[in-house]
Amino acid sequence: MKKGNILFIIPALAVIILDQASKIIIARTIGFYQSIPIINGLVNLVHVRNRGMAFGIMNRPDAGVSFYFLVAITIAAILLILFWFTRIKQEDRKLLLGLSLILGGAIGNLIDRIRLKEVIDFVDVYFRSYHWPAFNVADSAITIGAVWIALHIIFFNGSDTGEKNAS
């Protein structure tokens, strides 16, 4: 197995395992809509379900067509990531970590969506009355992976030297 393949597969598998394990623990130990303070005034563990997309977009009780749409979009994204992986150039291998995190997060949420027809979210970050939408390990991995790729594309010219883009 090539080194690039390992750099792509291991982080994705780690995200899937951590995501699913954390969701199982939350589902078994915290009741729906229950909140447990972790850092008072900042972070709670909660048990909420999201039938929609990130930030609760399209989150409706009657999933219907949106369920199939979200499954199809997720599968398309996974296929696109796999295609990108097969086409990545040696000098752009730093993108592998970001791609892997996004892949693992997409698969983690897809597992929930297919198994439960909704996604388990459990991290509630807030300040006073302002709450960020609840999220999970998969969502975090997708965000970190996207930021990783964006920073790489913006600040590096694709070489392993790490030199900043001169443009």
N, C-alpha and C positions, 0 to 999 in steps of 0.2 A: 504494500500500500504506500502510495506517495505521501510525503510529508504534508503537502497541501490538502490531501483528502482527510488526514487526521485532524488538521487544524480546522477543517470544515465540519467534520462529523462529531468530534468529542464535545465541543461547546453546545452544539444543537441538542445532543443527547442529554447533556447535563441540565440544560434548561427544561427540556421535556420532563425529566425525572423530578427535578425540584418543583416545577410548576404543578405537576399532577399530585405529588406527595403533599405539598402544602395545601392544595385544594381539598384533598381527602381528609387531612387533619382538620381543616376549618369546618368542613361539612359535618364531620363526626363530633366536633367538640363545641361549636358555637351555633346557637339557634338562629333562625332567620331573623335578620334585622337587629340581632343582639350586638352590642358594642362593648368592647373591652379596652379601656385606656392602656396604651403602651407608654406614651410620653404625653402627660397631661397638657392639654391645650394645643397639641400638635398632631399626634398620631394615635389612631384607634385600630384595633382589629375588629372587623365587622364580617357579617355573612350576608352578602347580597347576591342577587342573580341579575344578569344582564342578557336580555334576548337580542339586543342590538349590537352596535359597533362600539368602538372606543368612545368614551365620554358619554355613553348612553344614547348616542344617536340611533334612531329607529328602535328604541327599547319600548316595545308595546306588549301587552299581555297576549294579544293574538298574533303570534309570530308569523303564521301563514306563509305567504310568498317571500317575505323578507328572510325567513330562515333559509330557504333554498338559495336565494340571492347571496346571502352571506357565506354559505358553504361553498358556492361556486366561485365567488370572489377570492375566498381564502385558498381554495385549491389552485386557482389561476396564479395567485401570488406565489405559492409554493413552487409551482412549475416554472415560473419566471425566475425565481431565485436559483433553482437547480440548473436552469439553462444558463444563467449568468455565471454560475460556478464553473460550468464546463467550458466557458469561453474566456475566463479570466486569464490575463497575461501574467507571466512570472513576476514582472515588475509591480503588479498591482495586488500581490498576494496579501498585503496588509488588509485588504477589503474582506478577506475570508472570515475574520472574527465577526465583523458586522453582519455579513450575510448569514453566518451560522447562528448568531443570536436571533436574528429576525426569523430564520427558518424554524428554530426551536420554539420560539414564541407563537408563531403562526400554527404550528402543529399542536402545541399545547392547548391553545384556545379552540382549535378545530376538534380535538378529542372531546372537549366539554360540549361543544355545540352539537356534535353527532350523538354523544352519549346522553346528554341531558336536555338538548334543544335550547340551552342557554349556557352562559359562562359564569363560573363562580368568581366573584371579586371579593377581596377581603382587606385591602389596605386603604384606610380612610385618613387622608392627610388634610388638615384644616388649620385655620387660624381664626379664632373667634367664631363668627357666624359664616365665614367663607370656607366652603369645602371643595376640594378638588374631587372630581368623580372617583369613586372607589376603583382600585385596579388590582392586578395580581402579578405573579412572577413573569408570566408570559408577556403581559403588557410592558413590564419593565424591560425585559430583554429586547422586545421589538423597538422600544424607544432608544435604548442604549445602542443597539445595532445601527439604527438609522442615523443617530448622531455620530457614531464612529465613522460610518461611510461618508456622511456629509463633511465632517472635518477632514477626512483623508482627501476627498475630492477637492475641497476648497484650499487646503493649506499645503498639500504635498503634490509634487509633480509626477508621482507614480514610481519613483525610484526608491530603492531600499536605503538610500543615504539619509532620508528624512529631511532633505533640503527643502526649504520653502519655495513655493512656486514664485518665479520671478516676474510674473505678469502683473 
